[in-house]
């Protein structure tokens, strides 16, 4: 995060003291505020999807529907690299969860 916290050192000649100015705090505050807003937007249910656990096309359609819902909530924050990174992790997690639920449903169906 060196690009956010650039420290400029200025000398006060008459006092002989050093003064440090931190630049980028506004950008940091904006990113933090956006992250807070995005977190509230995705808190709870992101998407309600259904699928046939035996049909790969149905599973993939459910995954895509969930990913689209995430993208829709994140579109306003596409310039915030913190959120774009979080979105990618969230998408991976959602995909894995749907695949795991499909696999579990198939196993459950085989034991009945």
Number of C-alpha atoms within 10 A of each C-alpha: 6 7 8 13 14 14 14 10 11 11 11 10 8 6 7 8 9 10 12 11 11 12 14 15 12 10 13 14 11 13 18 15 12 17 18 12 13 19 15 10 14 15 9 8 7 15 15 9 13 13 16 13 20 13 11 13 12 14 21 15 15 21 23 16 16 20 20 15 15 20 17 10 15 20 12 11 17 12 11 16 12 14 21 16 10 15 19 14 12 15 18 12 12 18 18 13 13 20 18 13 13 19 14 13 14 14 12 10 11 8 6 5
